[in-house]
Amino acid sequence: MLPWDLLLDLFGPLDQLESVSSRPLGTLRITFDFMLSRDHDLPPLEEVHIKRITSLKAAGRSLRIDYRPYTQDIWLTTSDLLQQSPNSV
């Protein structure tokens, strides 16, 4: 299972992204070089994670996850994951 909270926390607090006293992460890219199995596919995003990803994107930050799910023979990205999430806002 992907620890969404931990990954999103790498960018730092949303209210401090523009602080001159910090240097928050601007881009995070993760590529899974293997096809995820049925038991280890990426979980759907929860609404709280969707909101955080959307806020990060609006603040000019970039999170990109490239992966191949068990059920498909194509590469998917974070945008695909957002669109496929049942919790999408």
PDB file with one MODEL, atoms N, CA, C and O in Angstrom:
MODEL        1
ATOM      1  N   MET A   1       0.845  -1.182   0.000  1.00  0.00           N
ATOM      2  CA  MET A   1       0.000   0.000   0.000  1.00  0.00           C
ATOM      3  C   MET A   1       0.892   1.247   0.000  1.00  0.00           C
ATOM      4  O   MET A   1       1.883   1.306   0.727  1.00  0.00           O
ATOM      5  N   LEU A   2       0.548   2.200  -0.785  1.00  0.00           N
ATOM      6  CA  LEU A   2       1.336   3.425  -0.908  1.00  0.00           C
ATOM      7  C   LEU A   2       0.981   4.387   0.223  1.00  0.00           C
ATOM      8  O   LEU A   2      -0.194   4.704   0.411  1.00  0.00           O
ATOM      9  N   PRO A   3       1.965   4.854   0.973  1.00  0.00           N
ATOM     10  CA  PRO A   3       1.695   5.764   2.097  1.00  0.00           C
ATOM     11  C   PRO A   3       1.481   7.197   1.604  1.00  0.00           C
ATOM     12  O   PRO A   3       2.393   8.022   1.661  1.00  0.00           O
ATOM     13  N   TRP A   4       0.275   7.486   1.123  1.00  0.00           N
ATOM     14  CA  TRP A   4      -0.017   8.800   0.549  1.00  0.00           C
ATOM     15  C   TRP A   4       0.331   9.937   1.496  1.00  0.00           C
ATOM     16  O   TRP A   4       0.914  10.936   1.075  1.00  0.00           O
ATOM     17  N   ASP A   5      -0.020   9.796   2.777  1.00  0.00           N
ATOM     18  CA  ASP A   5       0.270  10.883   3.725  1.00  0.00           C
ATOM     19  C   ASP A   5       1.750  11.189   3.787  1.00  0.00           C
ATOM     20  O   ASP A   5       2.146  12.354   3.777  1.00  0.00           O
ATOM     21  N   LEU A   6       2.571  10.154   3.851  1.00  0.00           N
ATOM     22  CA  LEU A   6       4.018  10.365   3.929  1.00  0.00           C
ATOM     23  C   LEU A   6       4.564  11.017   2.664  1.00  0.00           C
ATOM     24  O   LEU A   6       5.402  11.916   2.737  1.00  0.00           O
ATOM     25  N   LEU A   7       4.092  10.568   1.513  1.00  0.00           N
ATOM     26  CA  LEU A   7       4.551  11.164   0.252  1.00  0.00           C
ATOM     27  C   LEU A   7       4.174  12.633   0.154  1.00  0.00           C
ATOM     28  O   LEU A   7       4.997  13.468  -0.221  1.00  0.00           O
ATOM     29  N   LEU A   8       2.933  12.946   0.491  1.00  0.00           N
ATOM     30  CA  LEU A   8       2.472  14.326   0.389  1.00  0.00           C
ATOM     31  C   LEU A   8       3.123  15.220   1.444  1.00  0.00           C
ATOM     32  O   LEU A   8       3.299  16.417   1.215  1.00  0.00           O
ATOM     33  N   ASP A   9       3.483  14.651   2.597  1.00  0.00           N
ATOM     34  CA  ASP A   9       4.173  15.425   3.630  1.00  0.00           C
ATOM     35  C   ASP A   9       5.570  15.852   3.195  1.00  0.00           C
ATOM     36  O   ASP A   9       6.122  16.800   3.753  1.00  0.00           O
ATOM     37  N   LEU A  10       6.154  15.172   2.208  1.00  0.00           N
ATOM     38  CA  LEU A  10       7.485  15.551   1.717  1.00  0.00           C
ATOM     39  C   LEU A  10       7.507  16.968   1.152  1.00  0.00           C
ATOM     40  O   LEU A  10       8.553  17.617   1.134  1.00  0.00           O
ATOM     41  N   PHE A  11       6.356  17.443   0.691  1.00  0.00           N
ATOM     42  CA  PHE A  11       6.284  18.794   0.135  1.00  0.00           C
ATOM     43  C   PHE A  11       6.267  19.864   1.224  1.00  0.00           C
ATOM     44  O   PHE A  11       6.476  21.042   0.936  1.00  0.00           O
ATOM     45  N   GLY A  12       6.022  19.469   2.460  1.00  0.00           N
ATOM     46  CA  GLY A  12       5.929  20.422   3.561  1.00  0.00           C
ATOM     47  C   GLY A  12       4.503  20.905   3.726  1.00  0.00           C
ATOM     48  O   GLY A  12       3.635  20.588   2.913  1.00  0.00           O
ATOM     49  N   PRO A  13       4.258  21.678   4.786  1.00  0.00           N
ATOM     50  CA  PRO A  13       2.910  22.208   5.030  1.00  0.00           C
ATOM     51  C   PRO A  13       2.471  23.144   3.915  1.00  0.00           C
ATOM     52  O   PRO A  13       3.255  23.971   3.448  1.00  0.00           O
ATOM     53  N   LEU A  14       1.230  23.017   3.490  1.00  0.00           N
ATOM     54  CA  LEU A  14       0.713  23.859   2.404  1.00  0.00           C
ATOM     55  C   LEU A  14       0.825  25.343   2.718  1.00  0.00           C
ATOM     56  O   LEU A  14       1.093  26.148   1.826  1.00  0.00           O
ATOM     57  N   ASP A  15       0.624  25.708   3.970  1.00  0.00           N
ATOM     58  CA  ASP A  15       0.654  27.125   4.320  1.00  0.00           C
ATOM     59  C   ASP A  15       2.070  27.700   4.371  1.00  0.00           C
ATOM     60  O   ASP A  15       2.239  28.904   4.560  1.00  0.00           O
ATOM     61  N   GLN A  16       3.088  26.850   4.204  1.00  0.00           N
ATOM     62  CA  GLN A  16       4.468  27.328   4.234  1.00  0.00           C
ATOM     63  C   GLN A  16       5.198  27.133   2.910  1.00  0.00           C
ATOM     64  O   GLN A  16       6.416  27.302   2.849  1.00  0.00           O
ATOM     65  N   LEU A  17       4.477  26.781   1.853  1.00  0.00           N
ATOM     66  CA  LEU A  17       5.132  26.520   0.570  1.00  0.00           C
ATOM     67  C   LEU A  17       5.825  27.752  -0.001  1.00  0.00           C
ATOM     68  O   LEU A  17       6.828  27.628  -0.703  1.00  0.00           O
ATOM     69  N   GLU A  18       5.310  28.918   0.290  1.00  0.00           N
ATOM     70  CA  GLU A  18       5.883  30.145  -0.261  1.00  0.00           C
ATOM     71  C   GLU A  18       6.780  30.870   0.737  1.00  0.00           C
ATOM     72  O   GLU A  18       7.237  31.979   0.461  1.00  0.00           O
ATOM     73  N   SER A  19       7.033  30.269   1.874  1.00  0.00           N
ATOM     74  CA  SER A  19       7.856  30.899   2.900  1.00  0.00           C
ATOM     75  C   SER A  19       9.297  31.060   2.408  1.00  0.00           C
ATOM     76  O   SER A  19       9.878  30.130   1.849  1.00  0.00           O
ATOM     77  N   VAL A  20       9.861  32.238   2.620  1.00  0.00           N
ATOM     78  CA  VAL A  20      11.242  32.476   2.202  1.00  0.00           C
ATOM     79  C   VAL A  20      12.238  31.793   3.134  1.00  0.00           C
ATOM     80  O   VAL A  20      13.411  31.650   2.789  1.00  0.00           O
ATOM     81  N   SER A  21      11.784  31.374   4.303  1.00  0.00           N
ATOM     82  CA  SER A  21      12.692  30.738   5.255  1.00  0.00           C
ATOM     83  C   SER A  21      12.785  29.220   5.068  1.00  0.00           C
ATOM     84  O   SER A  21      13.516  28.542   5.789  1.00  0.00           O
ATOM     85  N   SER A  22      12.038  28.698   4.095  1.00  0.00           N
ATOM     86  CA  SER A  22      12.123  27.254   3.846  1.00  0.00           C
ATOM     87  C   SER A  22      12.324  26.987   2.361  1.00  0.00           C
ATOM     88  O   SER A  22      12.088  27.856   1.522  1.00  0.00           O
ATOM     89  N   ARG A  23      12.757  25.792   2.053  1.00  0.00           N
ATOM     90  CA  ARG A  23      12.943  25.394   0.662  1.00  0.00           C
ATOM     91  C   ARG A  23      12.154  24.103   0.440  1.00  0.00           C
ATOM     92  O   ARG A  23      12.732  23.018   0.394  1.00  0.00           O
ATOM     93  N   PRO A  24      10.835  24.224   0.302  1.00  0.00           N
ATOM     94  CA  PRO A  24      10.017  23.022   0.157  1.00  0.00           C
ATOM     95  C   PRO A  24      10.275  22.318  -1.175  1.00  0.00           C
ATOM     96  O   PRO A  24      10.699  22.921  -2.161  1.00  0.00           O
ATOM     97  N   LEU A  25      10.006  21.051  -1.155  1.00  0.00           N
ATOM     98  CA  LEU A  25      10.149  20.229  -2.352  1.00  0.00           C
ATOM     99  C   LEU A  25       9.235  20.751  -3.457  1.00  0.00           C
ATOM    100  O   LEU A  25       8.076  21.072  -3.193  1.00  0.00           O
ATOM    101  N   GLY A  26       9.726  20.841  -4.669  1.00  0.00           N
ATOM    102  CA  GLY A  26       8.931  21.328  -5.788  1.00  0.00           C
ATOM    103  C   GLY A  26       8.371  20.223  -6.648  1.00  0.00           C
ATOM    104  O   GLY A  26       7.260  20.339  -7.164  1.00  0.00           O
ATOM    105  N   THR A  27       9.133  19.140  -6.811  1.00  0.00           N
ATOM    106  CA  THR A  27       8.712  18.040  -7.685  1.00  0.00           C
ATOM    107  C   THR A  27       9.095  16.707  -7.041  1.00  0.00           C
ATOM    108  O   THR A  27      10.186  16.550  -6.492  1.00  0.00           O
ATOM    109  N   LEU A  28       8.177  15.767  -7.123  1.00  0.00           N
ATOM    110  CA  LEU A  28       8.446  14.403  -6.683  1.00  0.00           C
ATOM    111  C   LEU A  28       7.944  13.470  -7.770  1.00  0.00           C
ATOM    112  O   LEU A  28       6.777  13.522  -8.158  1.00  0.00           O
ATOM    113  N   ARG A  29       8.835  12.615  -8.257  1.00  0.00           N
ATOM    114  CA  ARG A  29       8.459  11.653  -9.292  1.00  0.00           C
ATOM    115  C   ARG A  29       8.862  10.257  -8.841  1.00  0.00           C
ATOM    116  O   ARG A  29      10.007  10.013  -8.462  1.00  0.00           O
ATOM    117  N   ILE A  30       7.906   9.356  -8.891  1.00  0.00           N
ATOM    118  CA  ILE A  30       8.123   7.959  -8.520  1.00  0.00           C
ATOM    119  C   ILE A  30       7.716   7.104  -9.708  1.00  0.00           C
ATOM    120  O   ILE A  30       6.625   7.265 -10.255  1.00  0.00           O
ATOM    121  N   THR A  31       8.582   6.210 -10.099  1.00  0.00           N
ATOM    122  CA  THR A  31       8.266   5.291 -11.192  1.00  0.00           C
ATOM    123  C   THR A  31       8.422   3.867 -10.686  1.00  0.00           C
ATOM    124  O   THR A  31       9.488   3.476 -10.209  1.00  0.00           O
ATOM    125  N   PHE A  32       7.363   3.107 -10.793  1.00  0.00           N
ATOM    126  CA  PHE A  32       7.429   1.690 -10.478  1.00  0.00           C
ATOM    127  C   PHE A  32       7.835   0.982 -11.763  1.00  0.00           C
ATOM    128  O   PHE A  32       7.093   1.012 -12.744  1.00  0.00           O
ATOM    129  N   ASP A  33       8.998   0.346 -11.771  1.00  0.00           N
ATOM    130  CA  ASP A  33       9.518  -0.310 -12.964  1.00  0.00           C
ATOM    131  C   ASP A  33       8.999  -1.729 -13.133  1.00  0.00           C
ATOM    132  O   ASP A  33       9.569  -2.518 -13.885  1.00  0.00           O
ATOM    133  N   PHE A  34       7.944  -2.044 -12.450  1.00  0.00           N
ATOM    134  CA  PHE A  34       7.370  -3.382 -12.535  1.00  0.00           C
ATOM    135  C   PHE A  34       5.859  -3.249 -12.598  1.00  0.00           C
ATOM    136  O   PHE A  34       5.305  -2.221 -12.211  1.00  0.00           O
ATOM    137  N   MET A  35       5.203  -4.268 -13.076  1.00  0.00           N
ATOM    138  CA  MET A  35       3.750  -4.260 -13.102  1.00  0.00           C
ATOM    139  C   MET A  35       3.255  -4.618 -11.707  1.00  0.00           C
ATOM    140  O   MET A  35       3.669  -5.623 -11.129  1.00  0.00           O
ATOM    141  N   LEU A  36       2.375  -3.797 -11.178  1.00  0.00           N
ATOM    142  CA  LEU A  36       1.832  -4.082  -9.860  1.00  0.00           C
ATOM    143  C   LEU A  36       0.921  -5.304  -9.930  1.00  0.00           C
ATOM    144  O   LEU A  36       0.203  -5.493 -10.912  1.00  0.00           O
ATOM    145  N   SER A  37       0.950  -6.111  -8.913  1.00  0.00           N
ATOM    146  CA  SER A  37       0.138  -7.327  -8.901  1.00  0.00           C
ATOM    147  C   SER A  37      -1.266  -7.024  -8.385  1.00  0.00           C
ATOM    148  O   SER A  37      -1.539  -5.938  -7.872  1.00  0.00           O
ATOM    149  N   ARG A  38      -2.128  -7.989  -8.531  1.00  0.00           N
ATOM    150  CA  ARG A  38      -3.511  -7.825  -8.084  1.00  0.00           C
ATOM    151  C   ARG A  38      -3.559  -7.459  -6.600  1.00  0.00           C
ATOM    152  O   ARG A  38      -4.374  -6.633  -6.189  1.00  0.00           O
ATOM    153  N   ASP A  39      -2.698  -8.063  -5.807  1.00  0.00           N
ATOM    154  CA  ASP A  39      -2.700  -7.819  -4.368  1.00  0.00           C
ATOM    155  C   ASP A  39      -1.935  -6.563  -3.973  1.00  0.00           C
ATOM    156  O   ASP A  39      -2.015  -6.130  -2.823  1.00  0.00           O
ATOM    157  N   HIS A  40      -1.199  -5.976  -4.903  1.00  0.00           N
ATOM    158  CA  HIS A  40      -0.374  -4.820  -4.570  1.00  0.00           C
ATOM    159  C   HIS A  40      -0.586  -3.645  -5.518  1.00  0.00           C
ATOM    160  O   HIS A  40       0.341  -2.878  -5.775  1.00  0.00           O
ATOM    161  N   ASP A  41      -1.783  -3.504  -6.028  1.00  0.00           N
ATOM    162  CA  ASP A  41      -2.100  -2.363  -6.885  1.00  0.00           C
ATOM    163  C   ASP A  41      -2.196  -1.101  -6.018  1.00  0.00           C
ATOM    164  O   ASP A  41      -2.376  -1.191  -4.804  1.00  0.00           O
ATOM    165  N   LEU A  42      -2.077   0.061  -6.642  1.00  0.00           N
ATOM    166  CA  LEU A  42      -2.202   1.300  -5.885  1.00  0.00           C
ATOM    167  C   LEU A  42      -3.638   1.449  -5.396  1.00  0.00           C
ATOM    168  O   LEU A  42      -4.575   1.228  -6.163  1.00  0.00           O
ATOM    169  N   PRO A  43      -3.823   1.819  -4.136  1.00  0.00           N
ATOM    170  CA  PRO A  43      -5.176   1.987  -3.612  1.00  0.00           C
ATOM    171  C   PRO A  43      -5.807   3.253  -4.171  1.00  0.00           C
ATOM    172  O   PRO A  43      -5.096   4.171  -4.579  1.00  0.00           O
ATOM    173  N   PRO A  44      -7.138   3.312  -4.194  1.00  0.00           N
ATOM    174  CA  PRO A  44      -7.792   4.550  -4.628  1.00  0.00           C
ATOM    175  C   PRO A  44      -7.410   5.696  -3.689  1.00  0.00           C
ATOM    176  O   PRO A  44      -7.164   5.490  -2.501  1.00  0.00           O
ATOM    177  N   LEU A  45      -7.367   6.875  -4.237  1.00  0.00           N
ATOM    178  CA  LEU A  45      -7.064   8.047  -3.417  1.00  0.00           C
ATOM    179  C   LEU A  45      -8.275   8.405  -2.567  1.00  0.00           C
ATOM    180  O   LEU A  45      -9.415   8.350  -3.028  1.00  0.00           O
ATOM    181  N   GLU A  46      -8.012   8.770  -1.332  1.00  0.00           N
ATOM    182  CA  GLU A  46      -9.078   9.258  -0.476  1.00  0.00           C
ATOM    183  C   GLU A  46      -9.277  10.743  -0.766  1.00  0.00           C
ATOM    184  O   GLU A  46      -8.388  11.403  -1.304  1.00  0.00           O
ATOM    185  N   GLU A  47     -10.443  11.257  -0.408  1.00  0.00           N
ATOM    186  CA  GLU A  47     -10.775  12.648  -0.711  1.00  0.00           C
ATOM    187  C   GLU A  47      -9.739  13.622  -0.138  1.00  0.00           C
ATOM    188  O   GLU A  47      -9.402  14.613  -0.786  1.00  0.00           O
ATOM    189  N   VAL A  48      -9.240  13.353   1.055  1.00  0.00           N
ATOM    190  CA  VAL A  48      -8.254  14.239   1.674  1.00  0.00           C
ATOM    191  C   VAL A  48      -6.973  14.292   0.839  1.00  0.00           C
ATOM    192  O   VAL A  48      -6.352  15.351   0.735  1.00  0.00           O
ATOM    193  N   HIS A  49      -6.567  13.165   0.243  1.00  0.00           N
ATOM    194  CA  HIS A  49      -5.363  13.137  -0.587  1.00  0.00           C
ATOM    195  C   HIS A  49      -5.595  13.856  -1.910  1.00  0.00           C
ATOM    196  O   HIS A  49      -4.711  14.554  -2.406  1.00  0.00           O
ATOM    197  N   ILE A  50      -6.777  13.687  -2.475  1.00  0.00           N
ATOM    198  CA  ILE A  50      -7.107  14.385  -3.721  1.00  0.00           C
ATOM    199  C   ILE A  50      -7.036  15.897  -3.509  1.00  0.00           C
ATOM    200  O   ILE A  50      -6.489  16.622  -4.340  1.00  0.00           O
ATOM    201  N   LYS A  51      -7.588  16.362  -2.403  1.00  0.00           N
ATOM    202  CA  LYS A  51      -7.561  17.799  -2.110  1.00  0.00           C
ATOM    203  C   LYS A  51      -6.130  18.300  -1.926  1.00  0.00           C
ATOM    204  O   LYS A  51      -5.785  19.384  -2.395  1.00  0.00           O
ATOM    205  N   ARG A  52      -5.295  17.510  -1.243  1.00  0.00           N
ATOM    206  CA  ARG A  52      -3.897  17.919  -1.040  1.00  0.00           C
ATOM    207  C   ARG A  52      -3.130  17.952  -2.355  1.00  0.00           C
ATOM    208  O   ARG A  52      -2.354  18.876  -2.597  1.00  0.00           O
ATOM    209  N   ILE A  53      -3.340  16.954  -3.203  1.00  0.00           N
ATOM    210  CA  ILE A  53      -2.661  16.927  -4.505  1.00  0.00           C
ATOM    211  C   ILE A  53      -3.109  18.111  -5.356  1.00  0.00           C
ATOM    212  O   ILE A  53      -2.290  18.746  -6.020  1.00  0.00           O
ATOM    213  N   THR A  54      -4.397  18.406  -5.337  1.00  0.00           N
ATOM    214  CA  THR A  54      -4.932  19.541  -6.096  1.00  0.00           C
ATOM    215  C   THR A  54      -4.355  20.857  -5.573  1.00  0.00           C
ATOM    216  O   THR A  54      -4.014  21.739  -6.361  1.00  0.00           O
ATOM    217  N   SER A  55      -4.244  20.994  -4.259  1.00  0.00           N
ATOM    218  CA  SER A  55      -3.666  22.210  -3.663  1.00  0.00           C
ATOM    219  C   SER A  55      -2.193  22.350  -4.002  1.00  0.00           C
ATOM    220  O   SER A  55      -1.720  23.452  -4.281  1.00  0.00           O
ATOM    221  N   LEU A  56      -1.466  21.245  -3.981  1.00  0.00           N
ATOM    222  CA  LEU A  56      -0.050  21.278  -4.356  1.00  0.00           C
ATOM    223  C   LEU A  56       0.120  21.699  -5.810  1.00  0.00           C
ATOM    224  O   LEU A  56       0.996  22.500  -6.137  1.00  0.00           O
ATOM    225  N   LYS A  57      -0.720  21.155  -6.671  1.00  0.00           N
ATOM    226  CA  LYS A  57      -0.657  21.511  -8.090  1.00  0.00           C
ATOM    227  C   LYS A  57      -0.952  22.998  -8.281  1.00  0.00           C
ATOM    228  O   LYS A  57      -0.278  23.671  -9.062  1.00  0.00           O
ATOM    229  N   ALA A  58      -1.955  23.510  -7.570  1.00  0.00           N
ATOM    230  CA  ALA A  58      -2.297  24.934  -7.664  1.00  0.00           C
ATOM    231  C   ALA A  58      -1.155  25.819  -7.164  1.00  0.00           C
ATOM    232  O   ALA A  58      -1.008  26.961  -7.600  1.00  0.00           O
ATOM    233  N   ALA A  59      -0.345  25.280  -6.242  1.00  0.00           N
ATOM    234  CA  ALA A  59       0.794  26.030  -5.704  1.00  0.00           C
ATOM    235  C   ALA A  59       2.049  25.854  -6.554  1.00  0.00           C
ATOM    236  O   ALA A  59       3.125  26.321  -6.182  1.00  0.00           O
ATOM    237  N   GLY A  60       1.911  25.176  -7.701  1.00  0.00           N
ATOM    238  CA  GLY A  60       3.046  25.026  -8.601  1.00  0.00           C
ATOM    239  C   GLY A  60       3.947  23.848  -8.285  1.00  0.00           C
ATOM    240  O   GLY A  60       5.061  23.764  -8.803  1.00  0.00           O
ATOM    241  N   ARG A  61       3.483  22.937  -7.444  1.00  0.00           N
ATOM    242  CA  ARG A  61       4.261  21.744  -7.108  1.00  0.00           C
ATOM    243  C   ARG A  61       3.828  20.591  -7.999  1.00  0.00           C
ATOM    244  O   ARG A  61       2.730  20.608  -8.556  1.00  0.00           O
ATOM    245  N   SER A  62       4.682  19.598  -8.133  1.00  0.00           N
ATOM    246  CA  SER A  62       4.400  18.501  -9.045  1.00  0.00           C
ATOM    247  C   SER A  62       4.638  17.153  -8.369  1.00  0.00           C
ATOM    248  O   SER A  62       5.724  16.889  -7.852  1.00  0.00           O
ATOM    249  N   LEU A  63       3.616  16.310  -8.380  1.00  0.00           N
ATOM    250  CA  LEU A  63       3.717  14.931  -7.925  1.00  0.00           C
ATOM    251  C   LEU A  63       3.376  14.049  -9.114  1.00  0.00           C
ATOM    252  O   LEU A  63       2.285  14.144  -9.677  1.00  0.00           O
ATOM    253  N   ARG A  64       4.307  13.197  -9.489  1.00  0.00           N
ATOM    254  CA  ARG A  64       4.051  12.301 -10.608  1.00  0.00           C
ATOM    255  C   ARG A  64       4.410  10.882 -10.211  1.00  0.00           C
ATOM    256  O   ARG A  64       5.526  10.597  -9.777  1.00  0.00           O
ATOM    257  N   ILE A  65       3.447  10.012 -10.370  1.00  0.00           N
ATOM    258  CA  ILE A  65       3.664   8.595 -10.108  1.00  0.00           C
ATOM    259  C   ILE A  65       3.335   7.851 -11.394  1.00  0.00           C
ATOM    260  O   ILE A  65       2.221   7.950 -11.908  1.00  0.00           O
ATOM    261  N   ASP A  66       4.296   7.114 -11.905  1.00  0.00           N
ATOM    262  CA  ASP A  66       4.106   6.303 -13.105  1.00  0.00           C
ATOM    263  C   ASP A  66       4.078   4.840 -12.678  1.00  0.00           C
ATOM    264  O   ASP A  66       4.956   4.373 -11.953  1.00  0.00           O
ATOM    265  N   TYR A  67       3.052   4.126 -13.141  1.00  0.00           N
ATOM    266  CA  TYR A  67       2.946   2.721 -12.756  1.00  0.00           C
ATOM    267  C   TYR A  67       2.108   1.949 -13.771  1.00  0.00           C
ATOM    268  O   TYR A  67       1.380   2.531 -14.575  1.00  0.00           O
ATOM    269  N   ARG A  68       2.228   0.644 -13.714  1.00  0.00           N
ATOM    270  CA  ARG A  68       1.417  -0.234 -14.563  1.00  0.00           C
ATOM    271  C   ARG A  68       0.569  -1.115 -13.654  1.00  0.00           C
ATOM    272  O   ARG A  68       1.105  -1.968 -12.946  1.00  0.00           O
ATOM    273  N   PRO A  69      -0.738  -0.923 -13.664  1.00  0.00           N
ATOM    274  CA  PRO A  69      -1.595  -1.747 -12.814  1.00  0.00           C
ATOM    275  C   PRO A  69      -1.695  -3.180 -13.338  1.00  0.00           C
ATOM    276  O   PRO A  69      -1.410  -3.456 -14.504  1.00  0.00           O
ATOM    277  N   TYR A  70      -2.096  -4.059 -12.469  1.00  0.00           N
ATOM    278  CA  TYR A  70      -2.224  -5.482 -12.791  1.00  0.00           C
ATOM    279  C   TYR A  70      -3.164  -5.717 -13.978  1.00  0.00           C
ATOM    280  O   TYR A  70      -2.925  -6.598 -14.803  1.00  0.00           O
ATOM    281  N   THR A  71      -4.230  -4.923 -14.053  1.00  0.00           N
ATOM    282  CA  THR A  71      -5.286  -5.165 -15.037  1.00  0.00           C
ATOM    283  C   THR A  71      -5.033  -4.541 -16.408  1.00  0.00           C
ATOM    284  O   THR A  71      -5.819  -4.765 -17.328  1.00  0.00           O
ATOM    285  N   GLN A  72      -3.967  -3.771 -16.571  1.00  0.00           N
ATOM    286  CA  GLN A  72      -3.747  -3.080 -17.840  1.00  0.00           C
ATOM    287  C   GLN A  72      -2.297  -3.229 -18.276  1.00  0.00           C
ATOM    288  O   GLN A  72      -1.402  -3.435 -17.457  1.00  0.00           O
ATOM    289  N   ASP A  73      -2.087  -3.123 -19.563  1.00  0.00           N
ATOM    290  CA  ASP A  73      -0.734  -3.217 -20.100  1.00  0.00           C
ATOM    291  C   ASP A  73      -0.249  -1.857 -20.598  1.00  0.00           C
ATOM    292  O   ASP A  73       0.480  -1.767 -21.587  1.00  0.00           O
ATOM    293  N   ILE A  74      -0.664  -0.803 -19.899  1.00  0.00           N
ATOM    294  CA  ILE A  74      -0.238   0.554 -20.249  1.00  0.00           C
ATOM    295  C   ILE A  74       0.255   1.248 -18.987  1.00  0.00           C
ATOM    296  O   ILE A  74      -0.097   0.862 -17.872  1.00  0.00           O
ATOM    297  N   TRP A  75       1.060   2.258 -19.175  1.00  0.00           N
ATOM    298  CA  TRP A  75       1.546   3.046 -18.050  1.00  0.00           C
ATOM    299  C   TRP A  75       0.492   4.079 -17.676  1.00  0.00           C
ATOM    300  O   TRP A  75      -0.099   4.711 -18.551  1.00  0.00           O
ATOM    301  N   LEU A  76       0.260   4.249 -16.395  1.00  0.00           N
ATOM    302  CA  LEU A  76      -0.656   5.263 -15.890  1.00  0.00           C
ATOM    303  C   LEU A  76       0.126   6.265 -15.047  1.00  0.00           C
ATOM    304  O   LEU A  76       1.217   5.965 -14.563  1.00  0.00           O
ATOM    305  N   THR A  77      -0.438   7.445 -14.880  1.00  0.00           N
ATOM    306  CA  THR A  77       0.214   8.497 -14.103  1.00  0.00           C
ATOM    307  C   THR A  77      -0.703   8.951 -12.973  1.00  0.00           C
ATOM    308  O   THR A  77      -1.821   8.456 -12.826  1.00  0.00           O
ATOM    309  N   THR A  78      -0.220   9.891 -12.185  1.00  0.00           N
ATOM    310  CA  THR A  78      -1.005  10.437 -11.082  1.00  0.00           C
ATOM    311  C   THR A  78      -2.319  11.024 -11.589  1.00  0.00           C
ATOM    312  O   THR A  78      -3.350  10.874 -10.934  1.00  0.00           O
ATOM    313  N   SER A  79      -2.300  11.686 -12.740  1.00  0.00           N
ATOM    314  CA  SER A  79      -3.526  12.250 -13.300  1.00  0.00           C
ATOM    315  C   SER A  79      -4.557  11.164 -13.568  1.00  0.00           C
ATOM    316  O   SER A  79      -5.743  11.348 -13.294  1.00  0.00           O
ATOM    317  N   ASP A  80      -4.109  10.034 -14.101  1.00  0.00           N
ATOM    318  CA  ASP A  80      -5.017   8.911 -14.334  1.00  0.00           C
ATOM    319  C   ASP A  80      -5.599   8.412 -13.018  1.00  0.00           C
ATOM    320  O   ASP A  80      -6.791   8.117 -12.923  1.00  0.00           O
ATOM    321  N   LEU A  81      -4.748   8.321 -12.014  1.00  0.00           N
ATOM    322  CA  LEU A  81      -5.180   7.849 -10.702  1.00  0.00           C
ATOM    323  C   LEU A  81      -6.226   8.787 -10.114  1.00  0.00           C
ATOM    324  O   LEU A  81      -7.198   8.335  -9.510  1.00  0.00           O
ATOM    325  N   LEU A  82      -6.031  10.087 -10.287  1.00  0.00           N
ATOM    326  CA  LEU A  82      -7.013  11.062  -9.804  1.00  0.00           C
ATOM    327  C   LEU A  82      -8.352  10.895 -10.522  1.00  0.00           C
ATOM    328  O   LEU A  82      -9.408  10.928  -9.889  1.00  0.00           O
ATOM    329  N   GLN A  83      -8.306  10.718 -11.822  1.00  0.00           N
ATOM    330  CA  GLN A  83      -9.537  10.580 -12.597  1.00  0.00           C
ATOM    331  C   GLN A  83     -10.283   9.292 -12.271  1.00  0.00           C
ATOM    332  O   GLN A  83     -11.514   9.267 -12.310  1.00  0.00           O
ATOM    333  N   GLN A  84      -9.568   8.238 -11.955  1.00  0.00           N
ATOM    334  CA  GLN A  84     -10.189   6.946 -11.701  1.00  0.00           C
ATOM    335  C   GLN A  84     -10.675   6.792 -10.269  1.00  0.00           C
ATOM    336  O   GLN A  84     -11.404   5.849  -9.963  1.00  0.00           O
ATOM    337  N   SER A  85     -10.287   7.693  -9.400  1.00  0.00           N
ATOM    338  CA  SER A  85     -10.638   7.564  -7.994  1.00  0.00           C
ATOM    339  C   SER A  85     -12.136   7.775  -7.770  1.00  0.00           C
ATOM    340  O   SER A  85     -12.709   8.746  -8.265  1.00  0.00           O
ATOM    341  N   PRO A  86     -12.770   6.863  -7.022  1.00  0.00           N
ATOM    342  CA  PRO A  86     -14.193   7.046  -6.716  1.00  0.00           C
ATOM    343  C   PRO A  86     -14.448   8.243  -5.815  1.00  0.00           C
ATOM    344  O   PRO A  86     -15.587   8.694  -5.690  1.00  0.00           O
ATOM    345  N   ASN A  87     -13.390   8.764  -5.180  1.00  0.00           N
ATOM    346  CA  ASN A  87     -13.524   9.905  -4.277  1.00  0.00           C
ATOM    347  C   ASN A  87     -13.205  11.224  -4.960  1.00  0.00           C
ATOM    348  O   ASN A  87     -13.121  12.259  -4.299  1.00  0.00           O
ATOM    349  N   SER A  88     -13.026  11.201  -6.275  1.00  0.00           N
ATOM    350  CA  SER A  88     -12.623  12.380  -7.013  1.00  0.00           C
ATOM    351  C   SER A  88     -13.609  13.521  -6.779  1.00  0.00           C
ATOM    352  O   SER A  88     -14.825  13.329  -6.792  1.00  0.00           O
ATOM    353  N   VAL A  89     -13.046  14.727  -6.562  1.00  0.00           N
ATOM    354  CA  VAL A  89     -13.881  15.906  -6.317  1.00  0.00           C
ATOM    355  C   VAL A  89     -14.033  16.731  -7.564  1.00  0.00           C
ATOM    356  O   VAL A  89     -14.704  17.762  -7.543  1.00  0.00           O
TER     357      VAL A  89
ENDMDL
END
